[in-house]
């Protein structure tokens, strides 16, 4: 589940994907280590024999572990980056612009 949640973050936030890819090169930042952080959270919030980590809580734990910005900040950064880049497949005629 941790790997799937990371894939979802990467799909929605290309800038976060770059940070995660860099971190994955370090064994201390592996998916297994991230999973241990989520399990520790679950264990700390255990009631009797029951523990649960919601997707939102797991998202926050993963963002903190990998040093990712909050979801809203990451989405805004992605939108801003998309606006700066010309649309794919679009040819720019610089002579016509300077013309």
Beta strands, then each sheet from edge to edge (+ up, - down):
end
